[in-house]
Amino acid sequence: MRTAEKNRRERARGKALVDIEAHLEYLDNCLEKLNQEIEELTQANQQWLEKVNLLKTVPGIGQVISTTLVSDLPELGQLTAKQISRLVGVAPINPDSGQHKGKRMIQGGRAQIRATLYMGAVVAMGHNPVIKTFYERLVGRGKSKKLALTACVRKILVILNAMVRQNQPWQLADNLPPCS
């Protein structure tokens, strides 16, 4: 809604511009209150706080992604990699039937988490050498960029799931090839 109002503001004049500015200020205040409420809820629950802080140790994973995962995916850390991938909807499903051979695709699952992780994968590509290397390797093999990015989403989810299960912060392997 904020983006729509910002776009409208570019063409507005006079009283309409004043109204749009007031609406943007109202939306910003609402957003700030929601962020404060989320922070208070996280601080009030010790388990949530520990998980959020653990998830934020991964480069490219910030406050929004970590709180979304902790609140909307309570199964994080309790399921296997396959199970958590299917639950979120990033596991490739093979739609073969009889002699028909279909393309593997992702479907179903928790769309809000998938969308949040997708944006996280975009950010992680610039900050996380493991994800960046994985993405570049897939694209180098001829995979489409969107497919490679979706694979990065799954990889991030599996890494975060293992971290929560083992209660271990992010550790970068020493033998990882440098990203340039």
N, C-alpha and C positions, 0 to 999 in steps of 0.2 A: 504494500500500500504506500509505503514511503517512496519507493521508486516511482510509482505512478504519479504521486503528488509532485515529486521533483521534476518529472518530465512535463507535467502540466504547468509548473511554475515558469518554465522557459518561455512559454507563449502568452502567459497571463499579463494583464495590464490592470491598473487601477485597483478597484475594490476586490476583484477576483484574486489579484496577487496578494493582497493583505489577508484574505480568507485562507488562501493556500499556505501562506507563511504561518498563520496561526494553527492550521491543521497539522503542519509539519512539526511545529513546536509541541503540540499535544501528543503526537505520535512518538516523538523523541522522549518525552516525559514518561509515557506509558512503557516504552521499551526499557528505560532506565529503572523504573519500578520493578518490572519483571526480572531484570537482571539482578537487582538487589534481592528479590524474593528467592530466586534460584540460589544465589550465594548463601543466603540465610539458611535455606533448607539443606544445602550441602554441608554447611558448618555445623548444623544441629545433629546430623547423623554421622557418627564417627566412621562407620564402615564406608559410607559414600565418600567421605572426605579422603580416606586412605586410598580408595580406588581411583578417585579423580586425580589425586596427586601422583599415583603410580602411572596412570595412563598419560599424564602430561609430560612424563620423562621421555616420551618418544618424540623425536624431531618431526614437526608438522602437525602434531596433535595438541590442540589448545583447549581452552576452557569450554567452548561450545560443544566440541565433539566429545570430550570426556564426560561432561555432565549429561549430554544426550544419551550416551551409551550406558552410563550408570543408572539413569532413571528409566529409560525405555527398553533396556536389555538386561534385566536382572539375571538372566542365565549366563552372562559373560563369565567365563572361568569355570563353569560347571559342565560344559559340553565338549565333545570332541571337535576337531577342526571341521569335519564334514557336517556334523549336526549344527554347529553355529552358522556355517555358511548357508545351509539350507534354510535355517530359521530366518536369516536376514534376507535371503533371496539372491545370493551371489554365487551359488553353486551351479556349475553348468549341468543342465538336464538334457539327456539324450532322448529325443522324441521318436525313436525308432518304433516301428510297428510292422510286424510281419516282414515283408521284403523291402519295405520303405525305409530308407536311411535318411534321417533328417539332420539338420545342423544342430549342434549343441547351443543351448540358449539359457539365459537366466530368466526366472519368472517367480512371481509370488513373493512371499516374505514380508518383512516390515519395511515399507517404502520410506518412511521418515528416516530410519537409521541408514538405509541404503543411500539416500540422497545426502545425508550428512557425511557419511564416509566417502562418498564420491568427491565432494568438495575437499574433504581432508586429503584424499589421494592427490588431488591437483596441487594442494599446498605442499604435501610431502615430497612431491617430485622436485621441488626446489630446495628442500631443507634436509631430506633424509637420503643419504647415499645408498642405502639398501634398496629402497623403493625406486630411486632413480636408475640404478644399475639394472634392476629387474625390468623396468619399463623399457629401457633402451635395448636390452637383450631381446625382448619380445618384438619390438618394432624392427630390430635388425634381422629377425627371422622372417619378416614379411607379414606379421600380424598387423591388423588395422590399429590405429591409435586409440580408438574407442575400446576395442577389445582389450588392448594392453592396459588401458586405464582401469577397466573393470576388473581385470586380473589383479591389479595393484590394490583395488578396494578389498578384494578377497584376501590378499596377502596381509594387508594391514589388520584386517579383522582377525585372522588366524594368529598373527603375532600378538595382538592385544589380548586375545583369549588365553594364549599360553602364559603371557606375563601375569595376568590376574590369577590364573590357576596356580602358578608357581610362586606368586607374590614376589616377583623379581622385577626390578626396574630395567629400563632399556639399557642394553649393552651392545656396543658396536664391535663386531668381530675384528680382531687385529689383522687377519689375513685378507680382508676385503680389498679388492682392487680399487685404487683411487678413482673418483669421478672427476672428469674434466669438463 
